[in-house]
Amino acid sequence: MRQVFVAALCLALAGCATKYQEMGFTGGVAAQRVTSDTWRIQARGNGYTGTATVQDYVLLKAAETTQAAGGTHF
């Protein structure tokens, strides 16, 4: 019974982590154009989101922004 409780608690806490989404109240990522060929990518997580996850979100947003702008490298 204790194992079921621990598993349920872990799932509940995992659900609290910031998802890959546009910047909002609970965190997310955003891209802001600085110049014609330069973008500022920002990401913010919450207390349940690991640093590596936030870094992955930044790289993913940079890749998506590059492709949307017609670029091939970032």
DABELRA-V379683 format. One line per field, one symbol per residue. ss: DSSP state (@ for helix, = for strand, . for the rest). phi: phi as a letter, one per 30 degrees, with the letter a starting at -180 (. if undefined). burial: I if it has 24 or more other ideal C-beta (glycine too) atoms within 12 Angstrom, else O. A space follows every 10 residues. Layout:
BEGIN
ss: ???
phi: ???
burial: ???
END
This chain:
BEGIN
ss: .@@@@@@@@@ @@@@...... .=.=..==== =====..=== ====...... @@@@@@@@@@ @@@@@@@@.. ....
phi: .ddddddddd dddddddddd adebdcjkbb bbdcbdbbbc cbbbccdccd dddddddddd dddddddddi dcbb
burial: OOOOOOOOOO OOOOOOIIOI OOOOOOIIIO IOOOOOOOIO IOIIIOOOIO OOIIOOIIOO IIOOIOOOOO OOOO
END
